[in-house]
Amino acid sequence: MDPLLLGALVAVATILVLFSGISVAIGLLIVSAGFLLAFDGFRSLELMPEILFGKLDNFALLSIPMFIIMGASIASTRAGADLYEALERWLTRVPGGLVVSNLGACALFAAMSGSSPATCAAIGKMGIPEMRKRGYPDGVAAGSIAAGGTLGILIPPSVTMIVYGISTETSIGRLFLAGVIPGLMLMGLFMAWSLYSTWRSGNASVLSAGNYSWAEKFEILPRVLPFMLIILGVLYAMYGGIATPSETAAVGALLCLLIAVIIYRLWSPKLLWTVLRDSTRESVMILFIIAAAGVFSYMLSSLFITQAIAEWIGTLSVNRWILMAAINVFLLIAGFFLPPVAVILMAAPILLPIITTAGFDPIWFAVVLTINMEIGLISPPVGLNLYVINGIAPDISLKTILTGSLPFVACMFVAIVILCLFPELATWLPDVVMGEAR
């Protein structure tokens, strides 16, 4: 059978299996085993266990559970509430300081925890009622928190970037640095829209929240600064050549647990067990998807589907930006139904030779792909962040939350366009810190 036609059959089968509600990892294994058995015989199945476990034989994968423990230990405390309160106290005199502080708290907490749903829950529980009480539109209050929570997969340290780096054999350090400036740019676009929307609604008079003394401003800092110092320390150790990403992640996880115990008095063995249990569960889920995606990639390569697609793309006489637009549409649709990790693991190995052949930088593409995946987190039908916000503010309808999120989706599209016009926004910092890639 023609490999391109076979590839189309694989795509249809994969979509049908995943839409059945089965877990992503199991679905990928079923599809892989079925096509290998049908088109390559029983002999190819003998390699599946070796590929499955061999995909996990990577030292860099150790950083994933460590960063997840970092996030879980932070999410299990009042760190989110303290971070929100600290920014509110310091930005209260700034016009629109409340919405700015909410978005800033989302960005920082998402970067520390790496979890969009946890960020929405932690910051939204305090931020949404406070913004509504002060007259902010429901759409701005809910949409800003839902969008702010997505920043965690872009601003380092990011588990999504680690997965992309492992699946494409790209430097994780460069990927982390590449997300810094685009992440700040995207946060700035979110803030600009929120302030404009509030001003347009005629609520400019409520933009200032209140007055706090200098003593009250400094009082909250000891609870917040240690976590931020850990993040800065992790990044410094990584880029200063002191340790590898896996080693810095392990130290960061230990320090976050110690701070959670010392500052937030997380003494209870039951609470500590919950942190470790949830971290283990999420880590196993991600690692299982990585292993299954490795088998899926092997199947595509063994049946010459990957090579045929790359060759077919190479023969197309289309502008490379049209090609990039088509890739982004594909990723956007996939992100509507699948989590970012699954999309990256399935698509990145196929797309990497295509984008490099077309002359695109894989580091730059990682940032564009990540922002594209952020759109899926606040877009139906999956749109996990939308449902988290609806859960913590049930009196705000899902329609209002979705309507309030749409402008932030537009901000993400604008960010992708800006990155296409100025790719140096993603590549400049990695080149300056780590030298130009060869």
KEMILO-994732 format. One record per atom (N, C-alpha, C): z, x negated, y. Coordinates in steps of 0.05 Angstrom, whole numbers, plus 32768, in hexadecimal, padded with zeros to 4 digits. Example, Ala and Ser with C-alpha at 12.3 -4.5 7.8 and 13.67 -1.06 7.14 Angstrom:
<rs>
809C7EF87F8E;809C7F0A7FA6;809C7EF87FBE;808E7EFF7FD3;808F7EEF7FEB;809D7EFE8001;
</rs>
This chain:
<rs>
80007FEF7FE8;800080008000;80007FEE8019;7FF27FF8802E;7FF17FE98047;800D7FE68052;80157FCD805A;80317FC98064;80387FDA807C;80247FE0808E;802A7FF080A5;8030800D809D;80218017808A;802680328080;804180338071;8047801E8062;8060801C8054;8077801B8068;8073800C807F;8087800B8094;808D802680A0;8078803680A3;807B805180AE;808C8062809A;8087805F8080;8096806E806C;80B38065806C;80B8804B8070;80D480418072;80E2804D808A;80D4804E80A1;80E0805980B9;80E7807680B5;80D5808680AA;80DB80A280A5;80F280A68092;80F18096807C;810780998068;812280918074;8122807C8084;813B80738091;8146808880A3;8135809480B3;813E80A980C6;814980C180B6;813B80C980A1;814580E08092;816080DA8084;816280C38079;817B80BB806C;819380BA8080;818E80AD8097;81A480AB80AA;81AB80C580B7;819680D780BA;819C80F180C6;81AB810380B2;81AC80FB8099;81BA810C8085;81D8810B8089;81E280F9809A;81FE80F6809F;820C80E08090;81FD80D3807F;820880BD806F;820D80A58082;82208094807A;8227807D808B;820E806A808E;820D805C80A4;81F6804B80AB;81F280368095;82088029808D;820580138079;81FB801D805F;820780338055;81FF803E803B;81E28047803D;81DA80548053;81BF805D8056;81AB80478055;81B180308063;819F801A8062;819C800E8046;81B2800D8037;81B18003801C;81A08015800A;81A3802F800D;819480427FFD;8176803F8002;816F803E801B;8152803B8022;814880218018;8157800B801C;814E7FF18013;814A7FF07FF5;815E7FFA7FE6;815C7FF97FC9;8145800B7FBF;814180227FCB;812C80347FC3;811180287FC6;810B801C7FDD;80F080117FE2;80EC7FF77FD2;81017FE77FCF;80FE7FCE7FBF;80F87FD67FA2;81067FEA7F98;81027FF27F7C;80E67FFE7F78;80DD800E7F8C;80C3801B7F89;80AB80087F8C;80AE7FF47F9E;80967FE47FA4;80997FC77F9C;80B17FBE7F92;80B47FA27F8B;80C17F9F7F6F;80C97FB57F63;80D47FB47F48;80F17FAE7F47;80FC7FAE7F2E;81197FAA7F2A;81227F8D7F32;810F7F7A7F2F;81177F5E7F34;81217F5A7F50;81167F687F64;811E7F657F80;813B7F6F7F84;81437F827F74;815E7F8D7F77;81747F797F70;816C7F657F5F;81807F517F57;818A7F417F6E;81797F3E7F83;81817F2E7F9A;81927F3D7FAE;81937F587FAC;81A27F677FC0;81BF7F607FC3;81CE7F5C7FAD;81EB7F547FB1;81ED7F397FBF;81DC7F267FB7;81DD7F0C7FC3;81D77F0D7FE1;81C37F1D7FE9;81BC7F208005;81D27F2F8014;81DE7F438007;81F37F538014;820A7F42801B;82147F328008;822B7F21800E;82237F07801D;820B7EFE8019;82027EE68027;81FF7EEB8045;81F97F03804C;81F77F0A8069;82127F078077;82277F0A8068;82427F088074;824D7EEC8074;823E7EDA8068;82467EBE8066;823E7EAF807F;824B7EB78095;82447EAC80AF;825E7EA980BF;82647E9180C7;827D7E8B80D5;827F7E9B80EF;82697EA080FC;82697EAF8116;82737ECB8113;82717ED680FB;827A7EF280F6;82987EF580F9;82A77EDF80F7;82C47EE080F9;82CC7EEA8115;82BB7EE58129;82C17EED8144;82C27F0C8147;82B47F1A8136;82B37F388139;82CE7F448134;82DB7F40811D;82F67F4C8119;830A7F42812D;83087F288136;831B7F1E8149;83197F2C8164;83007F2F816E;82FD7F3E8187;83057F5B8184;83017F66816D;83097F828169;83277F858169;83357F71815E;83537F71815F;835C7F6E817C;834E7F5D818C;83547F5B81A8;83537F7681B6;833D7F8481B1;83397F9E81BD;834D7FB381B4;83537FB38199;83657FC6818E;83827FC28199;838A7FA9819C;83A57FA481A6;83A77FAC81C3;83927FA981D3;83927FB281EF;83927FD181F0;83817FDD81DF;837E7FFA81E0;8397800881D7;83A87FFB81C7;83C0800881BD;83D7800881D1;83D37FFC81E8;83E87FFA81FC;83E1800A8215;83F180088229;83EC80158243;83DB80038255;83CD7FF08249;83BD7FDD825A;83A87FEC826A;839C8000825E;8387800F826D;8393801D8285;83AA802B8280;83B680398297;83C0802682AC;83CB800F82A4;83D47FFB82B8;83BC7FEF82C7;83A77FEA82B9;838F7FDF82C6;83847FF382DB;8383800C82D3;837A802182E6;838C802282FE;83A6802282F9;83B98025830F;83B9800D8321;83B57FF58316;83B47FDD8326;839C7FDE8339;83857FE5832E;836D7FE6833F;836F7FFC8354;837B8012834C;837F80288360;8390801F8377;83A680108371;83B880078386;83AA7FF38399;839A7FE2838E;838D7FCD839E;83747FD783AD;83677FEC83A3;834F7FF683AF;8352801083BD;836B801883C1;8370803383CD;8365803683E9;8364802083F8;835A80218414;833C801E8416;832F801883FF;8312801683FF;8306803183FE;82F18037840E;82E48052840C;82DA805683F0;82E2806D83E4;82DB807283C9;82EA806183B5;8302805783BD;8310804483AD;8318804F8392;831C80698390;832580758376;830F80738361;82F6807B8369;82E080798355;82D9805C8350;82DB804B8364;82D5802F8360;82EA8023834D;8303802A8351;83188020833F;831580298323;830C8042831F;8307804D8305;82F0803D82F7;82DB80398305;82C4802A82F9;82CC800D82F4;82DB80018306;82E47FE58302;82F77FE482EA;83097FF782E8;831B7FF882D1;830C7FFB82B7;82F7800D82B7;82E68010829F;82D97FF68297;82CE7FE882AB;82C07FCF82A5;82D27FBB829A;82EA7FB782A6;82FD7FA3829C;83087FAB8281;83107FC4827E;831C7FCC8264;83077FCC824E;82EE7FD48254;82D97FD38240;82D37FB68238;82D47FA4824B;82CF7F878244;82E67F7D8233;82FF7F868238;83157F7C8228;83167F89820D;83107FA3820B;83127FB181F2;82F97FB181E2;82E17FB081EF;82C87FB181E1;82C17FCC81D5;82D07FE081DC;82CC7FFB81D1;82C7800F81E7;82B0801C81E7;82AA803081FB;82BB804981F8;82BE805481E0;82D0806C81DE;82ED806681E6;82F7804E81DF;8313804881E7;831580468205;8301803B8212;83018038822F;83018054823C;82EF80658233;82EE8080823E;8309808F823B;8315808B8224;832F8099821F;8345808D8230;834780728231;835D8065823F;835B806A825D;834480668269;834180688286;833D8086828E;832F8095827D;832A80B18284;834280C28285;835680BD8274;836E80CD8273;837D80CD828E;837C80B7829C;838880B682B7;837480BA82CD;835D80AE82CA;834980AE82E0;833D80C982E6;833580D882D1;832780F182D5;833A810682E3;8352810B82DA;8364811E82E8;836981158305;836D80FB8309;837280F28324;835B80F68337;834280F0832E;832B80F4833E;832681128344;832A81228330;8327813F8335;833B814A8348;835481408346;836981498358;836381428375;8355812C8379;834F81248394;8334812E839E;8327813F838E;830F814D8398;82F58141838F;82F5812D837E;82DC81228374;82CE81378363;82B381398364;82A5814C8352;82AB81468335;82AC815B8325;82B181578308;829C814582FB;828381488304;826D813882F9;8271811A82FE;827A81148317;827F80F8831E;829780ED830E;82AC80FD830D;82C480F582FF;82BF80EF82E2;82B2810182D4;82AD80FE82B8;829680EA82B2;828080EC82C2;826980DB82BD;826F80BD82C2;827F80B882D7;8286809C82DD;8296808F82C7;82A9809E82BB;82B9809282A6;82A8808E828D;829780A28287;828680A0826F;827380888271;826780858289;8255806E828D;82648054828F;827B8054829C;828A803B829E;829280308283;829880428270;82A080398255;828A802A8247;8271802F824E;825B80218240;825980048247;82667FFB825D;82627FE08266;826E7FCB8253;827F7FD48240;828C7FC2822E;82797FB4821B;82627FC08215;82507FB38203;823D7FA08211;82407F9E822C;822F7F8B823B;823F7F758247;82567F7B8253;82677F67825F;82767F588249;82767F3D8249;82837F2E8233;82A17F308234;82AE7F2B821D;82A27F278202;82997F4181F6;82827F4181EA;82757F5981E0;826E7F5781C3;82787F6981B2;82727F698196;82547F6E8191;82487F7F81A2;822C7F8581A0;821B7F6C81A4;82237F5B81B7;82147F4281BC;82187F2F81A4;822F7F2F8198;82347F1E8181;82217F27816A;821F7F418166;820E7F4B8150;81F17F438156;81E87F46816E;81CD7F3E8175;81C87F218170;81DC7F108179;81D97EF48175;81D77EEC8158;81E77EF98147;81E77EF2812B;81CD7EFB811E;81C47F138125;81AC7F1E8118;81927F108121;81927F048138;817A7EF68143;817E7ED88144;81967ECE813B;819C7EB1813C;81997EA78158;81A57EB6816B;81A57EAE8187;81C17EA6818F;81C37E9381A2;81DD7E8981AB;81EF7EA081B6;82067EA481AA;82187EB981B3;82237EB281CE;82287E9881D3;82327E9081ED;821E7E978204;82057E9281FF;81F07E998213;81EF7EB88217;81F27EC68201;81F17EE38203;82087EEE8214;82207EE38210;82377EEC8220;82327EE7823D;82287ECF8244;82237EC88260;820D7EDA826C;81F97EE0825B;81E37EF08265;81EB7F0C826D;82017F168262;820A7F318269;821B7F338281;82247F1D828D;82367F1E82A3;822A7F2A82BC;82157F1D82C6;82087F2682DF;81FC7F4282DC;81ED7F4882C7;81E37F6482C4;81FA7F7882C1;82107F7082B4;82277F8282B2;82327F8982CD;82367F7582DE;82407F7982F9;822C7F898309;82137F848306;81FE7F938314;81FF7FB0830C;82017FB682F3;82027FD182E9;821B7FDF82F3;82327FD282F3;824A7FDD82FE;82477FE4831C;82397FD2832B;82347FD78347;82227FF0834B;820E7FF3833A;81FD800B833C;820D80248336;821F80238322;8230803A831C;824180418335;824D802D8341;825F80328358;824F803D836F;823780328374;8227803C838A;822080598387;82178060836F;8211807C836A;8229808F836D;824080868362;825880978364;8260809C8381;826080878391;8267808A83AD;8253809C83BC;8239809883B6;822580A983C3;822880C683BB;822D80CB83A1;823080E68397;824880F483A3;825E80E583A6;827680F083B2;827280F683D0;826580E483DE;825F80E883FA;824C810083FE;8238810383EC;8225811983EE;8232813483E9;8247813483D8;8254814D83D2;8267815683E8;826B814683FC;827C814D8413;82998148840E;82A0813683FB;82BB813083F6;82C481148400;82B6810B8415;82BC80F18420;82D880EE842A;82E481058432;82FF8104843D;831480FE8428;830D8100840E;832280FC83FA;831E80E183EC;830C80D183F7;830680B883E9;831D80A483E8;833080A583FA;8347809483F9;835D80A283EB;8369809483D8;837D80A083C7;839980A183D3;83A2808C83E0;83BD808B83EB;83C3806F83F4;83DD806B83FC;83E580528407;83FA804683F3;83F7802B83EF;840A801D83DE;8413800483EE;842D7FFE83EA;84377FE683F8;842E7FCD83E8;84317FB683F5;84297F9D83E8;843B7F9983CF;84547FA183D1;84667F9E83BA;845C7FAE83A2;84537FC783A7;84487FD88392;842E7FCC8387;841E7FC08398;84057FB4838E;840A7F9C837B;841E7F8C8383;84237F748372;84347F7B835A;84427F91835B;84547F988345;84457F9D832B;842D7FA7832C;841E7FAF8315;840F7F978308;840A7F828318;83F97F6C830F;84037F5E82F6;841D7F5982F2;84267F4A82DA;841E7F5882C0;84197F7282C1;84117F8082A8;83F37F7D82A3;83E47F7882B7;83C77F7882B5;83BB7F5B82B3;83C67F4982C3;83BA7F2E82C4;83BA7F1F82A9;83CE7F228298;83CD7F12827F;83B47F19826E;83AD7F32826C;83957F39825D;837C7F2D8269;837A7F2F8284;83637F248291;83617F06828E;83797EF8828F;83797EDC828B;83707ED4826F;83777EE5825B;836E7EDF8240;83507EE0823E;83447EF5824A;83277EF7824A;831A7EDF8257;83257ED7826F;831A7EBF827D;831E7EA6826C;83367EA4825F;833B7E8D824E;83297E8B8236;83237EA2822A;83107EA38213;82F57E99821B;82EC7EA38233;82D17E9B823C;82D17E7E8244;82E67E748250;82E77E588258;82E77E468240;82F77E4D822B;82F87E3D8213;82DD7E3C8205;82CF7E528206;82B57E5481F9;82A07E438208;829F7E468223;828A7E388232;82927E1C823B;82AC7E168238;82B57DFB823F;82B37DE88228;82A87DF28211;82A47DE181FA;82BE7DDB81EB;82D37DEB81F0;82ED7DE781E3;82ED7DF281C7;82E17E0981C3;82E27E1781A9;82C97E2881A6;82C47E30818D;82AE7E428186;82B57E5E818D;82A27E71818E;82A87E8D8193;82BC7E98817F;82BA7E918166;82CC7E9B8151;82E97E918156;82EB7E78815E;83067E6C8162;83137E79817B;83037E7B8190;830E7E8781A9;83167EA581A4;83067EB38194;830C7ECF818E;83267ED1817F;832B7EBF816C;83447EBF815D;835C7EBA816F;835A7EA78181;83707EA18193;83747EB881A6;835E7EC481B0;83617EDB81C2;836E7EF381B4;83677EF7819B;83737F0E818C;83927F098189;83997EF18183;83B67EEB8180;83C57EEF819A;83B97EE581B0;83C67EE781CA;83C87F0481D3;83B37F1481CE;83B47F3081D6;83CA7F3F81C6;83CD7F3881AC;83E27F45819C;83FE7F3D81A7;84017F2381AE;841B7F1A81B9;84217F2881D3;840D7F2B81E5;84127F3881FE;84197F5681FA;840B7F6281E7;84117F7E81E1;842E7F8181D7;84377F6D81C8;84537F6F81BE;84677F6881D4;84617F5381E4;84757F4A81F8;84757F5C8210;845E7F61821C;845D7F708235;84607F8F8230;84517F99821D;84517FB68218;84647FBE8201;84737FAA81F7;84887FAF81E3;847D7FBF81CA;84677FB481C0;845B7FC081A8;84697FB58190;84847FBB818E;84947FAF8179;84907FBC815E;848C7FD6815E;848C7FE58146;84787FDB8131;84817FD58119;846D7FCD8104;84587FE280FF;84607FFB8103;844D801180FF;8436800F8113;843C8009812C;842880078141;84167FEF813C;84237FD88134;84137FC0812E;84017FC58116;840B7FD38102;83FB7FD980EB;83E37FEB80F3;83E77FFD8105;83D1800E810F;83BB7FFE811C;83C47FEA812C;83B07FD88139;83A07FC98125;83AE7FBD8111;83A07FAD80FD;838F7FBF80EB;83997FD780E4;838A7FE980D3;83707FF280E0;83727FFB80FA;835A80048108;83467FED810C;83517FD58112;833F7FBE8115;83307FB880FB;833F7FB880E5;83337FB280CB;831D7FC780C5;83237FE080CA;83107FF680C4;82F67FF280D3;82F97FED80EE;82E17FEA80FE;82D27FD080F7;82E17FBB80F1;82D37FA180EA;82C47FA480D0;82D07FB180BC;82C27FB580A2;82A97FC680A6;82AB7FDB80B7;82947FEC80BC;827D7FDB80C8;82837FCB80DC;826E7FBB80E9;82637FA680D5;82747F9880C7;826B7F8480B4;825B7F90809D;82627FA88094;82537FB5807F;82377FBC8089;82357FC580A2;821B7FCB80AE;820A7FB280B0;82177F9C80B8;82097F8280BA;81FE7F7A809F;820F7F7C808A;82067F74806F;81EF7F868066;81F27FA0806A;81DD7FB38062;81C37FAF8071;81C67FA9808B;81AE7FA3809B;81A07F8A8092;81AF7F778087;81A37F5F807B;81927F668063;819B7F788053;818B7F81803C;81737F908045;81777FA1805A;81607FB08065;814B7F9E8070;81537F89807E;81407F758089;81317F678073;81417F60805D;81347F538046;811F7F65803A;81257F7F8038;81117F92802D;80F87F93803E;80FB7F948058;80E47F95806A;80D37F7C8068;80E17F658065;80D27F4C8063;80C57F498048;80D47F518033;80C97F4E8018;80B07F5F8013;80AF7F768020;80987F88801E;80837F828034;80877F6C8043;80747F638058;80717F77806E;80857F888072;80847F9B8088;80887F8E80A3;809D7F7D80A4;80A37F6F80BE;808B7F5E80C7;80807F4F80B4;80697F3E80BB;80517F4E80C4;804C7F6480B7;80357F7580BD;80387F8180D9;80507F8A80E0;80557F9680FA;80527F818110;805D7F69810B;805A7F54811F;803D7F4C8123;802E7F4B810D;80127F44810F;80027F5A811D;80087F738117;7FFA7F898124;80007F8A8142;80197F85814A;80207F858166;80117F6E8174;800F7F578166;80017F408172;7FE37F458177;7FD77F578167;7FBB7F5D816B;7FB67F728181;7FCB7F7F818A;7FC77F94819F;7FC07F8781BA;7FAC7F9081C6;7FA47F8581E0;7FB07F9681F6;7FCA7F9681F8;7FD87FA6820D;7FE97F93821D;7FEE7F9C8236;7FFF7F8D8247;801B7F8A823B;80277F72823E;80417F6E8231;80577F80823C;80547F898255;80687F9B8260;80657FB78255;804D7FBF824E;80497FD88240;80567FD78224;80537FC08217;80607FBB81FD;807F7FBD8200;808A7FB08215;80A67FB1821A;80B07FCE821F;80A07FDD822E;80A77FF98233;80A880098219;809480048208;8094801281EE;80AC800B81DD;80B37FF181DD;80CB7FE881CE;80E47FF681D9;80E67FF881F3;80FE800581FF;80FF802381F9;80E8803081F8;80E8804C81F1;80F2804F81D4;80E8803E81C2;80F1803E81A6;810F803A81A4;811A802681B3;8136802181B2;8146803881BE;813C804481D3;8149805A81E0;814D807181CC;8137807881BF;8138808E81AB;814B80888195;814A806F818B;815C80678175;81798068817E;817E80608197;8199806081A2;81A5807C81A6;8194809081A7;819D80AB81A9;81AB80B48190;81A480A88179;81AE80B2815F;81BF809E8150;81BD80848156;81CB80708147;81DC805F8159;81F28053814F;82038042815F;81F580288166;81FC801B817C;81EE80028184;81EC7FED816F;82027FE98160;82027FD4814B;81ED7FD98137;81EA7FF2812E;81D67FF8811A;81BA7FF48124;81B57FFD813D;819A7FF98149;81937FDC814B;81A57FCC8155;81A07FAF8158;819A7FA2813D;81AA7FA88129;81A77F9B8110;818D7FA28102;81847FBB8106;816B7FC480F9;81537FBB8109;81557FBC8124;813D7FB78135;81397F9A813E;814F7F8C8143;814D7F72814F;813C7F5E813E;81417F5C8124;81317F498114;81137F4F8115;810C7F698118;80F07F708119;80E47F6B8135;80F47F718149;80EB7F6F8165;80EA7F53816F;80FC7F418165;80FE7F268170;80E37F17816F;80D57F158159;80BB7F078159;80A67F14816B;80A97F2E816F;80967F3D8180;809A7F35819D;80B37F3681A6;80B97F3081C2;80B47F1381C9;80BB7F0181B6;80B67EE581BC;80997EDE81BD;80897EEB81AB;806C7EE881AC;80607EF281C6;806C7F0881D1;80637F1381EA;806C7F038202;807D7EEF81FE;80867EDE8214;80A07EE68221;80B07EF78214;80C97F00821F;80E07EEF8215;80F47EEB8226;810C7EDB821E;811E7EEC820D;81267EE381F5;81387EF381E4;81537EF781F0;815D7EE58201;81777EE9820E;81747F008222;815F7EFF8232;815A7F158245;81577F308236;81487F2F8220;81437F488211;815E7F538206;81707F4281FF;818A7F4B81F5;81987F5C820A;81977F548223;81A47F638238;81967F7E823D;817B7F7E823D;816C7F978240;81727FAA8229;81727F9F8210;81787FAF81F9;81947FBB81FB;81A87FAB8204;81C37FB58206;81C67FCC821A;81B97FC98231;81BA7FDE8245;81AD7FF7823A;81987FF4822B;818A800A821E;819D8018820A;81AD800881FC;81C0801481E9;81D7802281F8;81DD80198210;81F280278220;81E980438227;81CF8047822B;81C580618232;81CB8075821B;81C8806C8202;81CD807D81EB;81EA808681E9;81FD807681F5;8219807D81F3;822080958205;820F809A821A;821580B1822B;81FE80C5822C;81EF80C58216;81D880D88214;81DB80E881FA;81D4810281FB;81D5811181E2;81BE810981D0;81BE811081B6;81D3812181A9;81EC811381A0;81EB80F7819D;820380E98193;821680E481AB;820D80D581BF;821C80D181D7;823A80D281D4;824580BF81C5;826180BF81BE;827480C181D6;826D80B381EC;827F80B38203;828180CF820F;826C80DF820E;826C80FA8219;8281810B820B;8283810881F0;8296811881E1;82B2810E81E5;82B680F481E9;82D080EA81EF;82DB80F58209;82CA80F5821E;82D281018237;82D8811E8235;82C8812D8226;82CC81498222;82E7814E8213;82EE813B8202;8307813D81F3;8320813A8205;831E81278219;83358122822A;833581348243;831E81418249;831D8155825F;830E816D8255;831A817D8243;830B81938237;830381A9824A;831081AB8262;830881BF8275;82EF81B88284;82E5819F8281;82CB8197828C;82B6819B8276;82A381AC827B;829081B38266;827E819B825F;8275819B8246;82638185823D;824A8183824E;8241819A8258;8229819B8269;822F818D8283;82478191828F;824E818382A8;8250816582A3;825D815D828D;825F81418287;824481348284;823281428275;821781388271;82088136828C;820A814B829C;81FD814B82B7;8208813482C8;8222813082C7;822E811A82D7;822680FF82CD;821F80FD82B3;821880E382A7;81FB80DB82AC;81EA80EF82B1;81CD80EA82B4;81C780D682CA;81D380D882E2;81CE80C582F7;81D480A882EE;81E980A582DE;81F0808A82D4;81DC808082C0;81D0809382B1;81B9808B829F;81A2808182B0;819E808E82C7;8189808582DA;818F806982E4;81A9806482EA;81B1804A82F3;81AB803482DE;81AE803B82C4;81A8802882AF;818A802382AE;817A803782B2;815D803382B2;8155802182CA;8162802582E1;815D801482F8;81657FF882F2;817C7FF482E4;81847FD982DD;81707FCB82CB;81647FDA82B8;81507FCF82A6;81377FC682B6;812F7FD782C9;81187FD182DA;811E7FB882EB;81367FB682F6;813D7F9E8306;813C7F8582F5;81467F8782DC;81467F7082CA;812A7F6882C3;81187F7C82C1;80FC7F7582BB;80EF7F6782D3;80F77F6F82EB;80EC7F628303;80F97F478308;81127F458301;81217F2C8307;81307F2382ED;81227F1982D9;812F7F1182C0;81447EFC82C3;81427EED82DA;81567ED782DE;81727EE282E1;81757EFC82E6;81907F0882E8;819F7F0582CD;818F7F0482B7;819B7F01829D;819B7EE48293;81877ED5829B;81837EBA8290;818E7EA482A1;81947EA982BB;819C7E9482CD;81B77E8882C5;81CB7E9982C1;81E67E9082BB;81E87E8082A1;81DB7E8A828B;81DC7E798273;81CF7E5E8276;81B97E5D8286;81AB7E43828A;81BC7E31829B;81CB7E3C82AE;81DC7E2A82BF;81F37E2082B0;82007E3182A0;82197E298292;82137E188279;81FF7E20826A;81F97E138250;81E07E038250;81D27E028266;81B97DF38267;81A27E05825E;818A7DFE8266;81737E0E825F;816D7E0C8241;81667E238236;81617E258219;81467E168213;81457E0981FD;812D7DFB81F5;811C7E0C81E4;
</rs>
